[in-house]
Amino acid sequence: MAIQEHSFRLYIEGEVVEFMSASVSFSANKPSSASFVLPTGMQSPDIPRMSMVYLFYSKEYNADEGKRWTLLWEGIVVGSGFNKTQGQSNFSIACSDLWTYMAETQTAFLSHNLIGAES
């Protein structure tokens, strides 16, 4: 049996972004989350909160087919920050799945309607 090589691509707001590491967490009855470590250059990345994030993976099937990309995870950016260790600086982003955004939107809508009804 041949060993298959996997590769990953990270998209933020439709643009491919280079990343050093990724961590995705899933648990029952809770929203999934992900964190990504991006290399920093001379400029700090400008990634606003609530940006859409997509992580794809592929594996080599054969020379004729090439790679087939499959969506592994999608969500939104909920936070970001810098980390400097041993002279190397990294930029990390924390993400949550889209259900978190939907729950926040529903809570805000219901809160607005309840406050509006009392006045």
DSSP file with accessible surface (Angstrom, degrees, kcal/mol):
  #  RESIDUE AA STRUCTURE BP1 BP2  ACC     N-H-->O    O-->H-N    N-H-->O    O-->H-N    TCO  KAPPA ALPHA  PHI   PSI    X-CA   Y-CA   Z-CA
    1    1 A M              0   0  236      0, 0.0     2,-0.2     0, 0.0     0, 0.0   0.000 360.0 360.0 360.0 133.2    0.0    0.0    0.0
    2    2 A A        -     0   0   85      1,-0.1     2,-0.4     0, 0.0     0, 0.0  -0.529 360.0-116.5 -82.0 144.6    1.4    3.4   -1.0
    3    3 A I        -     0   0  169     -2,-0.2     2,-0.4     1,-0.0    -1,-0.1  -0.668  28.5-141.4 -79.3 131.2    1.6    6.2    1.6
    4    4 A Q        -     0   0   91     -2,-0.4     2,-0.4    55,-0.0    57,-0.1  -0.814   7.4-139.5 -98.7 133.9   -0.6    9.1    0.7
    5    5 A E        -     0   0  146     -2,-0.4    55,-1.3    55,-0.1     2,-0.3  -0.767  15.1-154.4 -92.8 132.2    0.6   12.6    1.3
    6    6 A H  E     -A   59   0A  94     -2,-0.4     2,-0.3    53,-0.2    53,-0.2  -0.816  10.8-174.3-102.9 147.0   -1.9   15.2    2.7
    7    7 A S  E     -A   58   0A  24     51,-2.2    51,-2.3    -2,-0.3     2,-0.3  -0.959   8.6-148.4-137.4 159.2   -1.7   18.9    2.3
    8    8 A F  E     -A   57   0A 101     -2,-0.3     2,-0.4    49,-0.2    49,-0.2  -0.920   5.4-162.7-128.8 151.4   -3.8   21.7    3.6
    9    9 A R  E     -A   56   0A 100     47,-2.2    47,-2.8    -2,-0.3     2,-0.5  -1.000   7.9-154.6-134.3 136.1   -4.8   25.2    2.5
   10   10 A L  E     -AB  55  17A   1      7,-0.6     7,-3.0    -2,-0.4     2,-0.4  -0.937   9.7-169.6-111.3 128.1   -6.2   28.0    4.7
   11   11 A Y  E     -AB  54  16A  56     43,-2.9    43,-2.6    -2,-0.5     2,-0.5  -0.970   5.3-172.8-116.8 132.1   -8.4   30.6    3.2
   12   12 A I  E >  S-AB  53  15A  13      3,-2.4     3,-1.6    -2,-0.4    41,-0.2  -0.988  80.5 -17.8-124.0 118.9   -9.4   33.8    5.0
   13   13 A E  T 3  S-     0   0  111     39,-2.5    -1,-0.1    -2,-0.5    40,-0.1   0.874 130.4 -51.7  51.6  40.7  -12.0   35.9    3.2
   14   14 A G  T 3  S+     0   0   57     38,-0.2     2,-0.4     1,-0.2    -1,-0.3   0.444 114.9 110.3  84.3  -0.5  -11.3   34.1    0.0
   15   15 A E  E <  S-B   12   0A 144     -3,-1.6    -3,-2.4     0, 0.0     2,-0.2  -0.906  72.1-115.8-111.0 137.6   -7.5   34.5    0.0
   16   16 A V  E     -B   11   0A  89     -2,-0.4     2,-0.4    -5,-0.2    -5,-0.2  -0.492  34.2-163.6 -69.1 132.4   -5.0   31.8    0.5
   17   17 A V  E     -B   10   0A  34     -7,-3.0    -7,-0.6    -2,-0.2     2,-0.2  -0.977  17.3-126.0-123.1 130.8   -3.0   32.4    3.7
   18   18 A E        -     0   0  150     -2,-0.4     2,-0.3    -9,-0.1    -9,-0.1  -0.529  34.4-177.7 -72.0 138.1    0.3   30.7    4.6
   19   19 A F        -     0   0   48     -2,-0.2    19,-0.2    19,-0.2     3,-0.1  -0.979  29.9-154.1-139.9 153.7    0.2   29.1    8.1
   20   20 A M  S    S-     0   0   85     17,-3.5     2,-0.3     1,-0.3    18,-0.2   0.796  79.0  -1.6 -94.2 -37.1    2.7   27.2   10.2
   21   21 A S  E     -C   37   0A  60     16,-1.2    16,-2.4     2,-0.0     2,-0.3  -0.991  56.9-160.0-153.2 158.7    0.3   25.1   12.3
   22   22 A A  E     -C   36   0A  45     -2,-0.3     2,-0.4    14,-0.2    14,-0.2  -0.988   1.5-169.2-141.0 147.0   -3.4   24.5   12.8
   23   23 A S  E     -C   35   0A  62     12,-2.4    12,-2.4    -2,-0.3     2,-0.4  -0.979   5.3-173.2-139.0 124.2   -5.5   22.9   15.6
   24   24 A V  E     -C   34   0A  41     -2,-0.4     2,-0.4    10,-0.2    10,-0.2  -0.972   5.9-163.2-120.3 132.5   -9.2   22.0   15.2
   25   25 A S  E     -C   33   0A  61      8,-3.2     8,-2.0    -2,-0.4     2,-0.4  -0.962   7.8-179.2-120.6 132.1  -11.3   20.8   18.1
   26   26 A F        +     0   0  134     -2,-0.4     2,-0.3     6,-0.2     6,-0.1  -0.976   7.1 166.8-124.4 139.8  -14.6   19.1   18.0
   27   27 A S    >   -     0   0   69      3,-0.5     3,-1.3    -2,-0.4    -2,-0.0  -0.988  42.4 -86.6-149.1 154.6  -16.7   17.9   21.0
   28   28 A A  T 3  S-     0   0   85     -2,-0.3    -2,-0.0     1,-0.2     0, 0.0  -0.303 105.8  -0.2 -64.2 136.6  -20.3   16.7   21.4
   29   29 A N  T 3  S+     0   0  174      1,-0.2    -1,-0.2    -2,-0.0     0, 0.0   0.721 113.7  95.0  60.4  24.8  -23.0   19.3   21.8
   30   30 A K  S <  S-     0   0  149     -3,-1.3    -3,-0.5     0, 0.0    -1,-0.2  -0.981  82.8 -97.6-138.4 152.8  -20.5   22.2   21.6
   31   31 A P        -     0   0   73      0, 0.0     2,-0.1     0, 0.0    -3,-0.0  -0.398  42.4-117.8 -67.0 145.9  -19.4   24.5   18.8
   32   32 A S        -     0   0   11     -6,-0.1    65,-2.0    -2,-0.1     2,-0.3  -0.423  31.0-162.5 -78.4 162.1  -16.1   23.5   17.2
   33   33 A S  E     -CD  25  96A  51     -8,-2.0    -8,-3.2    63,-0.2     2,-0.3  -0.944   8.1-167.3-141.9 162.4  -13.1   25.8   17.3
   34   34 A A  E     -CD  24  95A   5     61,-2.0    61,-3.2    -2,-0.3     2,-0.4  -0.987   5.0-160.9-147.9 152.6   -9.8   26.2   15.5
   35   35 A S  E     -CD  23  94A  53    -12,-2.4   -12,-2.4    -2,-0.3     2,-0.4  -0.994   8.2-166.0-136.1 144.9   -6.6   28.1   16.0
   36   36 A F  E     -CD  22  93A   0     57,-2.0    57,-2.3    -2,-0.4     2,-0.6  -0.986  12.5-146.8-131.8 138.9   -4.0   28.9   13.4
   37   37 A V  E     -CD  21  92A  36    -16,-2.4   -17,-3.5    -2,-0.4   -16,-1.2  -0.942  20.2-168.3-107.1 121.3   -0.4   30.1   13.8
   38   38 A L  E     - D   0  91A   5     53,-3.8    53,-2.7    -2,-0.6   -19,-0.2  -0.864  23.3-115.8-108.8 142.3    0.7   32.4   10.9
   39   39 A P  E     - D   0  90A  45      0, 0.0     2,-0.4     0, 0.0    51,-0.2  -0.481  28.9-138.7 -72.6 146.8    4.2   33.5   10.3
   40   40 A T        +     0   0   32     49,-1.0    49,-0.2    -2,-0.1     4,-0.1  -0.886  21.6 179.7-107.8 141.0    4.8   37.2   10.6
   41   41 A G        -     0   0   62      2,-1.0    -1,-0.1    -2,-0.4    48,-0.0   0.018  61.6 -50.9-106.7-139.4    7.0   39.2    8.2
   42   42 A M  S    S+     0   0  194     -2,-0.1     2,-0.3     2,-0.0    -2,-0.0   0.763 126.0  51.3 -73.0 -25.1    7.7   42.9    8.3
   43   43 A Q  S    S-     0   0  167      3,-0.0    -2,-1.0     0, 0.0     3,-0.0  -0.861  85.1-121.5-114.5 149.6    4.0   43.7    8.5
   44   44 A S        -     0   0   75     -2,-0.3     2,-0.1    -4,-0.1    -4,-0.1  -0.673  38.8-105.5 -84.0 141.1    1.4   42.4   10.9
   45   45 A P        -     0   0   38      0, 0.0     2,-0.9     0, 0.0    -1,-0.1  -0.410  22.5-141.3 -66.2 140.9   -1.5   40.7    9.3
   46   46 A D        +     0   0  150     -2,-0.1    -3,-0.0     2,-0.0    -2,-0.0  -0.824  36.9 157.6-104.3  89.6   -4.7   42.7    9.2
   47   47 A I        -     0   0   26     -2,-0.9     3,-0.1     4,-0.0     4,-0.1  -0.919  29.5-147.4-117.1 103.1   -7.4   40.1    9.9
   48   48 A P    >   -     0   0   75      0, 0.0     3,-1.3     0, 0.0    29,-0.2  -0.300  27.2 -92.7 -70.8 155.6  -10.5   41.6   11.3
   49   49 A R  T 3  S+     0   0  139      1,-0.2    29,-0.2    29,-0.1     3,-0.1  -0.315 111.4  31.1 -60.5 147.4  -12.8   39.8   13.7
   50   50 A M  T 3  S+     0   0   58     27,-3.1    -1,-0.2     1,-0.3     2,-0.2   0.559  82.2 150.5  75.1  11.8  -15.7   37.9   12.1
   51   51 A S    <   -     0   0    5     -3,-1.3    26,-1.7    26,-0.1    -1,-0.3  -0.499  52.7-109.2 -69.4 143.1  -13.6   37.2    8.9
   52   52 A M  E     - E   0  76A  46     24,-0.2   -39,-2.5    -2,-0.2     2,-0.4  -0.558  35.9-165.3 -76.9 136.5  -14.6   33.9    7.2
   53   53 A V  E     -AE  12  75A   0     22,-2.8    22,-2.3    -2,-0.2     2,-0.4  -0.982   8.4-176.5-127.4 133.9  -12.1   31.1    7.5
   54   54 A Y  E     -AE  11  74A  67    -43,-2.6   -43,-2.9    -2,-0.4     2,-0.5  -0.999   8.2-163.3-132.0 132.0  -11.9   27.9    5.5
   55   55 A L  E     -AE  10  73A   3     18,-2.9    17,-3.0    -2,-0.4    18,-1.7  -0.970  14.2-175.9-115.7 120.3   -9.5   25.0    6.0
   56   56 A F  E     -AE   9  71A  53    -47,-2.8   -47,-2.2    -2,-0.5     2,-0.3  -0.833   5.5-165.4-111.2 153.1   -9.2   22.5    3.1
   57   57 A Y  E     -AE   8  70A  65     13,-2.4    13,-2.6    -2,-0.3     2,-0.3  -0.939   5.0-175.5-132.2 158.1   -7.2   19.3    2.8
   58   58 A S  E     -AE   7  69A   0    -51,-2.3   -51,-2.2    -2,-0.3     2,-0.4  -0.977  10.2-156.8-144.7 159.8   -6.3   17.1   -0.1
   59   59 A K  E     -AE   6  68A  55      9,-0.5     9,-0.7    -2,-0.3     2,-0.4  -0.988  33.3-104.6-136.6 148.4   -4.5   13.9   -0.7
   60   60 A E  E     + E   0  67A  81    -55,-1.3     7,-0.2    -2,-0.4     3,-0.1  -0.571  35.6 176.9 -73.3 120.1   -2.8   12.7   -3.8
   61   61 A Y  E     -     0   0A  80      5,-1.2     2,-0.3    -2,-0.4    -1,-0.2   0.908  60.2 -45.4 -89.0 -58.6   -5.0   10.1   -5.5
   62   62 A N  E  >  - E   0  66A  66      4,-0.5     4,-2.4     1,-0.1    -1,-0.4  -0.969  55.8 -92.8-163.6 172.9   -3.0    9.4   -8.7
   63   63 A A  T  4 S+     0   0   96     -2,-0.3     4,-0.1     1,-0.2    -1,-0.1   0.815 120.8  51.8 -64.1 -30.1   -1.1   11.3  -11.3
   64   64 A D  T  4 S+     0   0  156      1,-0.2    -1,-0.2     2,-0.1     0, 0.0   0.913 117.1  35.4 -74.5 -41.7   -4.1   11.4  -13.7
   65   65 A E  T  4 S-     0   0  107      1,-0.2    -2,-0.2    -3,-0.1    -1,-0.2   0.795  89.0-166.3 -82.7 -31.1   -6.6   12.9  -11.2
   66   66 A G  E  <  -E   62   0A  23     -4,-2.4    -5,-1.2     2,-0.1    -4,-0.5  -0.451  47.6 -18.5  75.1-150.2   -4.2   15.2   -9.3
   67   67 A K  E     -E   60   0A  88     -7,-0.2     2,-0.5    -2,-0.1    -7,-0.1  -0.700  51.3-157.2 -96.6 144.9   -5.5   16.6   -6.0
   68   68 A R  E     -E   59   0A 129     -9,-0.7    -9,-0.5    -2,-0.3     2,-0.3  -0.976  17.3-143.8-118.2 117.6   -9.1   16.8   -4.9
   69   69 A W  E     -E   58   0A  78     -2,-0.5     2,-0.4   -11,-0.1   -11,-0.2  -0.657  16.7-171.1 -88.1 136.7   -9.7   19.5   -2.2
   70   70 A T  E     -E   57   0A  53    -13,-2.6   -13,-2.4    -2,-0.3     2,-0.4  -0.983  28.1-113.7-128.7 136.2  -12.2   18.8    0.5
   71   71 A L  E     +E   56   0A  77     -2,-0.4   -15,-0.2   -15,-0.2     3,-0.1  -0.528  34.4 173.3 -70.0 123.2  -13.5   21.3    3.1
   72   72 A L  E     -     0   0A  71    -17,-3.0     2,-0.3    -2,-0.4   -16,-0.2   0.809  63.7  -4.9 -96.3 -41.1  -12.3   20.2    6.6
   73   73 A W  E     -E   55   0A   9    -18,-1.7   -18,-2.9     2,-0.0    -1,-0.4  -0.997  55.1-171.9-156.0 146.9  -13.5   23.1    8.7
   74   74 A E  E     +E   54   0A  76     -2,-0.3    24,-0.5   -20,-0.2     2,-0.3  -0.993  26.8 117.8-140.5 148.8  -15.2   26.6    8.3
   75   75 A G  E     -E   53   0A   0    -22,-2.3   -22,-2.8    -2,-0.3     2,-0.3  -0.929  50.2 -78.9-175.6-159.5  -15.8   29.3   10.8
   76   76 A I  E     -EF  52  96A   4     20,-3.0    20,-2.2    -2,-0.3     2,-0.4  -0.917  39.2-103.7-129.7 154.3  -15.1   32.9   11.8
   77   77 A V  E     + F   0  95A   2    -26,-1.7   -27,-3.1    -2,-0.3    18,-0.3  -0.629  36.2 170.4 -76.7 128.1  -12.3   34.8   13.5
   78   78 A V  E     -     0   0A  47     16,-3.0     2,-0.3    -2,-0.4    17,-0.2   0.509  63.4  -4.6-114.4 -11.5  -13.1   35.6   17.1
   79   79 A G  E     - F   0  94A  28     15,-1.5    15,-2.7   -31,-0.1    -1,-0.4  -0.979  54.9-167.0-172.0 163.9   -9.7   36.8   18.3
   80   80 A S  E     + F   0  93A  71     -2,-0.3     2,-0.3    13,-0.3    13,-0.2  -0.977  11.2 162.1-155.0 163.4   -6.0   37.2   17.4
   81   81 A G  E     - F   0  92A  27     11,-2.2    11,-3.1    -2,-0.3     2,-0.3  -0.977  32.4-102.8-175.7 165.7   -2.7   38.0   19.0
   82   82 A F  E     - F   0  91A 121     -2,-0.3     2,-0.4     9,-0.2     9,-0.2  -0.746  25.0-169.4-100.8 151.2    1.1   37.9   18.7
   83   83 A N  E     - F   0  90A  87      7,-2.6     7,-3.1    -2,-0.3     2,-0.5  -0.996   1.8-167.7-139.4 131.6    3.4   35.5   20.3
   84   84 A K  E     + F   0  89A 154     -2,-0.4     2,-0.4     5,-0.2     5,-0.2  -0.978  14.2 165.0-125.3 119.9    7.2   35.8   20.5
   85   85 A T  E >   - F   0  88A  67      3,-2.6     3,-2.3    -2,-0.5    -2,-0.0  -0.999  67.1 -12.3-135.3 132.5    9.4   32.8   21.5
   86   86 A Q  T 3  S-     0   0  202     -2,-0.4    -1,-0.1     1,-0.3     3,-0.1   0.866 128.3 -50.9  48.2  46.1   13.1   32.4   21.1
   87   87 A G  T 3  S+     0   0   69      1,-0.2     2,-0.5    -3,-0.0    -1,-0.3   0.492 116.7 110.0  77.6   1.7   13.5   35.3   18.8
   88   88 A Q  E <   - F   0  85A 101     -3,-2.3    -3,-2.6   -49,-0.0     2,-0.4  -0.938  52.9-155.9-112.4 129.4   10.7   34.1   16.5
   89   89 A S  E     - F   0  84A  51     -2,-0.5   -49,-1.0    -5,-0.2     2,-0.3  -0.852  12.0-176.9-107.0 140.6    7.4   36.0   16.3
   90   90 A N  E     -DF  39  83A  19     -7,-3.1    -7,-2.6    -2,-0.4     2,-0.5  -0.934  20.5-139.7-130.7 155.5    4.1   34.5   15.3
   91   91 A F  E     -DF  38  82A  10    -53,-2.7   -53,-3.8    -2,-0.3     2,-0.4  -0.971  23.7-167.0-114.8 124.7    0.6   35.8   14.8
   92   92 A S  E     -DF  37  81A  45    -11,-3.1   -11,-2.2    -2,-0.5     2,-0.4  -0.889   6.6-161.0-116.3 147.3   -2.2   33.5   15.9
   93   93 A I  E     -DF  36  80A   2    -57,-2.3   -57,-2.0    -2,-0.4     2,-0.4  -0.974   7.8-148.8-124.6 141.4   -5.9   33.6   15.3
   94   94 A A  E     -DF  35  79A  44    -15,-2.7   -16,-3.0    -2,-0.4   -15,-1.5  -0.915  21.4-173.2-107.2 135.4   -8.7   31.9   17.3
   95   95 A C  E     -DF  34  77A   3    -61,-3.2   -61,-2.0    -2,-0.4     2,-0.3  -0.913  13.5-161.6-130.8 155.9  -11.8   30.9   15.4
   96   96 A S  E     -DF  33  76A  17    -20,-2.2   -20,-3.0    -2,-0.3   -63,-0.2  -0.943  32.5 -98.4-132.3 155.7  -15.2   29.4   16.2
   97   97 A D    >>  -     0   0   20    -65,-2.0     3,-1.2    -2,-0.3     4,-0.8  -0.125  40.9 -99.0 -71.9 173.1  -17.6   27.7   13.9
   98   98 A L  H 3> S+     0   0   50    -24,-0.5     4,-2.2     1,-0.3     5,-0.2   0.719 114.7  72.0 -69.2 -20.7  -20.6   29.4   12.3
   99   99 A W  H 3> S+     0   0  194      1,-0.2     4,-2.4     2,-0.2    -1,-0.3   0.853  93.4  57.1 -63.8 -30.7  -23.1   28.2   14.9
  100  100 A T  H <> S+     0   0   28     -3,-1.2     4,-2.4     2,-0.2    -1,-0.2   0.941 107.2  47.7 -62.7 -45.3  -21.5   30.6   17.4
  101  101 A Y  H  X S+     0   0  100     -4,-0.8     4,-2.4     1,-0.2    -2,-0.2   0.927 111.8  50.1 -62.0 -43.3  -22.2   33.5   15.1
  102  102 A M  H  X S+     0   0  105     -4,-2.2     4,-2.5     1,-0.2    -1,-0.2   0.910 110.6  49.4 -64.5 -39.5  -25.8   32.4   14.6
  103  103 A A  H  X S+     0   0   48     -4,-2.4     4,-2.5     2,-0.2    -1,-0.2   0.914 111.6  48.7 -66.1 -41.5  -26.4   32.0   18.4
  104  104 A E  H  X S+     0   0   86     -4,-2.4     4,-2.5     2,-0.2    -2,-0.2   0.906 111.8  49.8 -64.4 -40.1  -24.9   35.5   19.0
  105  105 A T  H  X S+     0   0   66     -4,-2.4     4,-2.5     2,-0.2    -2,-0.2   0.931 111.7  47.7 -64.8 -43.7  -27.1   37.0   16.3
  106  106 A Q  H  X S+     0   0  123     -4,-2.5     4,-2.8     2,-0.2     5,-0.2   0.925 112.2  49.6 -64.1 -42.4  -30.2   35.3   17.7
  107  107 A T  H  X S+     0   0   87     -4,-2.5     4,-2.7     1,-0.2     5,-0.2   0.931 112.1  47.9 -62.6 -44.5  -29.4   36.5   21.2
  108  108 A A  H  X S+     0   0   60     -4,-2.5     4,-2.3     2,-0.2    -1,-0.2   0.912 112.6  49.3 -63.6 -40.6  -28.9   40.1   20.0
  109  109 A F  H  X S+     0   0  120     -4,-2.5     4,-2.3     2,-0.2    -2,-0.2   0.943 113.6  45.1 -64.0 -47.3  -32.1   40.0   18.0
  110  110 A L  H  X S+     0   0   87     -4,-2.8     4,-2.4     1,-0.2     5,-0.2   0.902 112.9  51.0 -65.7 -39.2  -34.2   38.7   21.0
  111  111 A S  H  X S+     0   0   57     -4,-2.7     4,-2.4    -5,-0.2     5,-0.2   0.922 110.5  49.4 -63.4 -41.9  -32.6   41.1   23.4
  112  112 A H  H  X S+     0   0  134     -4,-2.3     4,-2.5    -5,-0.2    -2,-0.2   0.919 112.1  47.9 -63.9 -43.0  -33.4   44.0   21.1
  113  113 A N  H  X S+     0   0   74     -4,-2.3     4,-1.7     2,-0.2    -1,-0.2   0.893 112.3  48.8 -67.3 -37.8  -37.0   42.9   20.7
  114  114 A L  H  X S+     0   0  115     -4,-2.4     4,-1.2     2,-0.2    -2,-0.2   0.918 113.5  46.2 -69.0 -40.0  -37.5   42.5   24.4
  115  115 A I  H  X S+     0   0  113     -4,-2.4     4,-1.1     1,-0.2     3,-0.4   0.927 112.9  50.6 -67.8 -39.8  -36.0   45.9   25.2
  116  116 A G  H  < S+     0   0   44     -4,-2.5    -1,-0.2    -5,-0.2    -2,-0.2   0.855 107.1  54.3 -66.2 -32.3  -38.1   47.5   22.5
  117  117 A A  H  < S+     0   0   83     -4,-1.7    -1,-0.2     1,-0.2    -2,-0.2   0.820 105.7  53.1 -73.3 -28.3  -41.3   45.9   23.8
  118  118 A E  H  <        0   0  163     -4,-1.2    -1,-0.2    -3,-0.4    -2,-0.2   0.759 360.0 360.0 -79.2 -25.7  -40.7   47.3   27.3
  119  119 A S     <        0   0  133     -4,-1.1    -3,-0.0    -3,-0.2    -4,-0.0  -0.209 360.0 360.0 -82.6 360.0  -40.3   51.0   26.3
